[in-house]
Amino acid sequence: MRNAVFLGPSGGGKSEISVNMALRAAEERGPAVHFFDMDQTKPLFRSRTCRDLLERSGVVFHSGTEFLDSPVIPDAVADFLRNPDCRCILDVGGNLAGARPLGRLAALREADSAAFYVINVYRPFSDEQSIREDMERIVASARIPAPRVVSNPNLGRETTLDDVLEGHRRLLPMLERLGAPLDRLCVRIPLLERIRPLVDCPVSGIALHLDGREVKQR
């Protein structure tokens, strides 16, 4: 997979996860990593908060200019998506306005691109019906193939191992009923090794960067 787009409602953690993915991709010394902040909403945390961190790590950061604090879609996204010498990571805003511009990016429907939908069951309005409705609206607006789900159960820096396990186990039967495939579980790095033997899916450790307190990446 060369290109990855992260979708989901605001507050699910997609910006944090996409930043971590870009940092890891840069460490691999492969194709140039391009990060696109396509957030069209106004959440508390945006990936552009980590622009300096990403650029110091060798990631090329793209974001549109802002008009009245509303970001504009970065230029030339489609060109970079089609360039085999680039690896692109897109952080998309958490509503229909954020997802809609993806419908114009035909390259995201090609084989070397994948979409990931991030769900945090501890986020407000994360009951099964709300998850279904949000996912259907956002995916339809983006006009992309069905995404794989990233389970990201967390309550911030104070999240415990039990919190992660409870939230993840709560999500699994929902995904089965929704017919949505699970891609992986994300947890904070300090919990990574403890949780791996307790779940039956790939697990990725993430550092929390968006609040300005950087944690060493592993």
N, C-alpha and C positions, 0 to 999 in steps of 0.2 A: 504494500500500500504506500503510494507516494504522497497523496493528498488526503487530509482529514478535516472534516468540518464538525464542529461541536455545537449542538443545539440543545434547547431545553428552556423551561421557564426560569425567570430571574430568581436567583437565590439557590439554584441547584448545585452550583460549583463548577460550571463549565469553563469559566475564565481561568480559574485556578488550575484545572486539569489541563487545559490547552496550553497554558504557560509552562507547566511541568513537561508536557510532551515536547514542546519546542526546545526546551533546555536539553532534554535527553537526546533529541535528534541532532542537535548541534555537537554534542559530545561524540557522536558516531563518526564524524569527519567524512560524511558522505556528501550527497548533493547539497547545495546551498539551501539553508532553511529560511523560508519566508513566512512571517507571521502577519496575519491580517486581522486587525481589530475592526470587526464589522458590526459592533454593538450599536443599534439604533435606539436603544432605550436609555434610561438615565438611572442605572442602579447605583448602589453605594460603592461597589467595587467594579472597576473596569480593568481589562488587561493592560490598557495603556499606562496604568500605574507602574507596571513592570517594564516599561520601555527601556530604561537605562540598563537594567539587569539583563534583559534579552540581548541588547546590542553588545554589551560587554562580553557575552557568551558567544558572539558571532552570528546571532540571528538578525536577519534583515527585517525591520519592523515597518509595517505599513498601517496607516490609519488616515481617514479622510480629515479634512479641516472641519472645524465646528462652526455652525451658524446658530446663534442663540442657544449654545450648549447642546445642539443636536448634531451628532457626527454625520458626515457625508461618506458614502461608500468610497473606499480607496480606489485609485485609478489602476487600470491594467491588471485587475485580478485574473481575468480570463486568460491573458497571455502567460502569466506565471503558472497557472494551473496546467496549461498545455505544454509547458517547457520541461522536457525530460531531465534537464540539469537542475531543476528546482524541486524542492519538497515544500509543500504549502500546508499551513495549518490555519484554519479559519475559526475565529471565535465570534459566534453570531448572537445577536441580541435576543432577549428572551420573550419576544412576542411576535405577532404576525408581521408588524412593520419591519422587524429585524430579519425575519426569515424570507420575506417576499423577494428581496433582490436576488436570492440564490436561484430563483426560477429562471433567471436570464443566463445562468452559468452552466451551459450544456456540459462542460468538462467534468462537472461533479457527478454526472451520470455515467461516466466511463469507468472501465474496470479498475484503473489504478487509483480510484478515489473511494472514500468510505465516509459514511455519516454516522455520528455517535450522538445518542440522546441521553443526557445526564439527568438522573433522578435522585433527589434526596428526599426520602420519605418523611424526614423531620421538618421539611419546609412546609409552611402553612398551605392549606388547600392541596394536600398530597394524598387524598383518599383515592380509591381506585377509579371512581367516575371522573374526578377532576384530572387525573393522570391521562386517562383515555381521551378525554375531550381536548386537553392541551396538546397531546401528541398528535392527534388527528389533524387539528387545525394548523399546527406549526409545520408538520411534514407536508400537508397539502399545499400550504402557502409557499414552501420552499421548492416544491415540485422535484423532490428527490426520491430515490428508492427508499424502502423502509429501513430506518437506521437500526443499528445495534445499540442496546442499552448499556450504559455505564452506571452501576449502582454506587452511589456516593453518600451513604448514610452518615451524617455528621452533625455535631452541635458545636462546631468551632474547635478551638484549641483544647477545650476541656473534654472532648469526646473520649469515652472509655472504650475498651475492648467490648464490653457487654453492649454498649450503645450501638456499635457497628454491627455486631452479630444480630441483635434484635431487629435493627432496621433492615438489614439485608434479608433476613429470613421473612420479614413482613412483605418485602417487595416480591420475592420469588413466585409465590402463588398468583400474585397480580399479573406478573409478566406471562405466566402460563395461560391465564384466562385471556389476556390481551393478544396472545400470539406474537409477543415481542421477544426476540432473541437477546439473551444476556451476553455481553462481550466480556466484562470484567467487573471486579469490585475495586474501588479505590479507597485507600486508608492513609492516614498520616504515617510517615516513615517510622516513628517510634513504635507503631503497632504492627508493622509489616510482618516481621518474622513470627510473631506470636499468633497471628490470625491465619497464616497460610495453611497450617495443618488442620484448621477448623472449618474450612469451606472447600467446596468442590467446584472451583472456577479459578481462572487466572486472577491474580491480585497485583495491583500496582501501588507502590508507595509514592505519596506526593508530599512535597514541602509546601508550607503556606507562605506565600510571598505577597499577596495582594494587600495585606494590612500594613506593609512596610517593614515588618520584622522578618527578614530573610532567614531561612533555615537551610543549613548545608544540604545540597542535593546529593542523593545516592542512587 
